[in-house]
Amino acid sequence: MRRPSTGSGGPLDDDPSGPGKDAGDGAAAEPPADPTVGPGVGPYAGPWPDDPRLDPELLATGDRRNVLDRYRYWRLDAIVADLDEHRAPLHVAIQNWEHDFNIGSIVRTANAFNVSAVHIVGRRRWNRRGAMVTDRYLHVEHHADVASLVAATTAAGVSLVGVDNLPGAVPLEPVELPRSCCLVFGSEGPGLTEEMVAACERLVAITQHGSTRSLNAGAAAAIAMYHWSRRWGS
């Protein structure tokens, strides 16, 4: 949903180090935290299971990834293959014109709903920081322009639904979204372009009751995906 641009403050995806901590006394910058390290399980205790999905290195050293318990010690490709068996018929598209930090947040939410694909439209490089490496478990496709996205989704039998508080948008709450659809979000600030709006079969907006006229793009995406999931998630 469009809103006054505030800037992301995040690093570009081709700057993996991120902003260092300025010690002010000549000390080396503090390295960024590794998003793959966190609560998890230690080395596997007992004889190793005879399961080709398991990663010997993780069994030996422990699995600190942010994954469901059922995926502990699994190889990345094995997790993706299992997720592919249960993908939702929901797609998400994001216009990438300003290297918006919210793109990473939207991708992370798309992982939570196990969408079929995430489509990045515009710039190929996008700000991955907010994704917290969840894009590894998704199918992320790049489209140079709107026409390319339309061709891909049409071939897949997926309808485009724009999410933005623009003139002509209908309230999202009473709408039953198509089961096979692609929710389309614009960059933080400018929102959806006129070309993208014209390509969408319908345009919806999230009803608000406060003083501001818009929602953060990442928050709007989470609400819209949850709305779809309430009808079709099972």
ROBADREN-847847 format. One record per residue (C-alpha): x, y, z; residue in three letters. Coordinates in steps of 0.1 Angstrom, whole numbers, padded with zeros to 4 digits, always signed. Example, Ala and Ser with C-alpha at 12.3 -4.5 7.8 and 13.67 -1.06 7.14 Angstrom:
BEGIN
+0123-0045+0078ALA +0137-0011+0071SER 
END
This chain:
BEGIN
+0000+0000+0000MET +0014+0034-0009ARG +0026+0058+0018ARG +0051+0086+0021PRO +0085+0072+0015SER +0107+0070+0046THR +0137+0051+0032GLY +0147+0016+0042SER +0180+0023+0058GLY +0190-0013+0049GLY +0221-0024+0029PRO +0218-0034-0007LEU +0219-0071-0015ASP +0253-0067-0031ASP +0266-0053+0003ASP +0263-0085+0024PRO +0283-0070+0053SER +0256-0045+0062GLY +0264-0014+0082PRO +0291-0020+0107GLY +0291-0006+0143LYS +0312+0025+0146ASP +0333+0020+0177ALA +0346+0055+0175GLY +0380+0045+0189ASP +0396+0029+0159GLY +0383-0006+0167ALA +0372-0029+0139ALA +0335-0027+0130ALA +0313-0053+0147GLU +0303-0080+0122PRO +0266-0084+0115PRO +0247-0112+0131ALA +0243-0144+0111ASP +0205-0148+0105PRO +0210-0186+0101THR +0223-0190+0137VAL +0198-0192+0165GLY +0179-0216+0188PRO +0179-0251+0174GLY +0194-0284+0181VAL +0230-0296+0187GLY +0248-0325+0171PRO +0226-0356+0166TYR +0229-0380+0195ALA +0231-0417+0188GLY +0235-0436+0156PRO +0227-0415+0126TRP +0194-0422+0108PRO +0196-0438+0074ASP +0177-0410+0056ASP +0190-0394+0024PRO +0172-0362+0032ARG +0195-0355+0062LEU +0227-0335+0059ASP +0258-0352+0075PRO +0274-0319+0084GLU +0243-0307+0102LEU +0240-0341+0120LEU +0276-0336+0131ALA +0276-0300+0142THR +0239-0292+0150GLY +0212-0274+0132ASP +0206-0237+0143ARG +0186-0227+0113ARG +0152-0210+0116ASN +0132-0240+0103VAL +0103-0261+0116LEU +0113-0290+0139ASP +0103-0315+0113ARG +0130-0301+0090TYR +0159-0304+0115ARG +0190-0318+0100TYR +0174-0318+0065TRP +0194-0307+0035ARG +0182-0275+0019LEU +0172-0291-0014ASP +0153-0318+0005ALA +0133-0291+0024ILE +0125-0273-0009VAL +0114-0306-0025ALA +0091-0313+0004ASP +0077-0278+0003LEU +0071-0282-0034ASP +0047-0310-0026GLU +0024-0287-0007HIS +0028-0252-0024ARG -0002-0229-0022ALA -0017-0219-0055PRO -0009-0183-0045LEU +0018-0162-0061HIS +0032-0128-0050VAL +0046-0101-0072ALA +0065-0070-0061ILE +0075-0040-0082GLN +0112-0033-0074ASN +0121+0002-0084TRP +0137+0016-0052GLU +0155-0014-0036HIS +0129-0012-0009ASP +0136-0029+0024PHE +0100-0041+0026ASN +0106-0065-0003ILE +0126-0088+0020GLY +0098-0087+0046SER +0072-0096+0019ILE +0094-0125+0008VAL +0096-0138+0044ARG +0059-0137+0047THR +0055-0155+0014ALA +0076-0183+0028ASN +0053-0185+0058ALA +0024-0191+0035PHE +0044-0214+0012ASN +0034-0196-0020VAL +0041-0211-0054SER +0064-0183-0065ALA +0076-0148-0058VAL +0079-0125-0088HIS +0103-0096-0087ILE +0094-0070-0114VAL +0119-0044-0124GLY +0154-0044-0110ARG +0169-0078-0107ARG +0187-0071-0074ARG +0165-0066-0044TRP +0171-0060-0007ASN +0173-0094+0008ARG +0180-0084+0044ARG +0145-0086+0056GLY +0140-0120+0040ALA +0163-0136+0066MET +0174-0162+0040VAL +0138-0175+0036THR +0142-0169-0002ASP +0163-0200-0003ARG +0131-0221+0003TYR +0111-0203-0023LEU +0110-0200-0061HIS +0119-0164-0069VAL +0115-0153-0105GLU +0126-0121-0121HIS +0107-0101-0147HIS +0122-0071-0164ALA +0089-0055-0169ASP +0051-0058-0164VAL +0046-0075-0198ALA +0069-0103-0188SER +0050-0108-0155LEU +0017-0109-0174VAL +0030-0135-0199ALA +0043-0157-0171ALA +0012-0156-0149THR -0012-0160-0179THR +0007-0191-0189ALA +0003-0204-0154ALA -0034-0196-0153GLY -0029-0171-0125VAL -0049-0139-0123SER -0033-0106-0111LEU -0048-0088-0081VAL -0034-0055-0072GLY -0033-0044-0036VAL -0032-0007-0032ASP -0055+0021-0019ASN -0060+0037-0053LEU -0091+0051-0069PRO -0113+0022-0080GLY -0100-0002-0054ALA -0127-0022-0036VAL -0124-0032+0001PRO -0105-0064+0005LEU -0125-0077+0035GLU -0157-0089+0017PRO -0138-0100-0014VAL -0132-0137-0021GLU -0099-0137-0039LEU -0094-0163-0067PRO -0078-0195-0055ARG -0051-0193-0082SER -0040-0156-0081CYS -0010-0134-0078CYS -0012-0106-0052LEU +0007-0076-0066VAL +0024-0050-0044PHE +0042-0018-0053GLY +0073-0002-0040SER +0070+0016-0006GLU +0060+0052-0014GLY +0050+0052-0051PRO +0029+0021-0049GLY +0017+0003-0080LEU +0025+0019-0113THR -0003+0028-0138GLU +0009+0000-0161GLU +0007-0026-0134MET -0028-0014-0123VAL -0039-0018-0159ALA -0026-0053-0160ALA -0045-0064-0129CYS -0079-0080-0132GLU -0090-0064-0100ARG -0077-0039-0074LEU -0083-0042-0037VAL -0075-0021-0007ALA -0073-0028+0030ILE -0099-0009+0050THR -0083+0014+0076GLN -0098+0033+0106HIS -0070+0054+0118GLY -0055+0088+0108SER -0029+0077+0083THR -0039+0070+0047ARG -0018+0040+0041SER -0002+0009+0055LEU +0035-0002+0054ASN +0039-0024+0023ALA +0052-0053+0043GLY +0022-0052+0067ALA -0002-0049+0038ALA +0012-0079+0021ALA +0009-0100+0053ALA -0027-0090+0057ILE -0036-0098+0021ALA -0018-0132+0022MET -0036-0140+0054TYR -0069-0130+0039HIS -0063-0154+0009TRP -0053-0181+0033SER -0085-0179+0054ARG -0104-0190+0023ARG -0080-0213+0005TRP -0052-0221+0029GLY -0066-0255+0039SER 
END
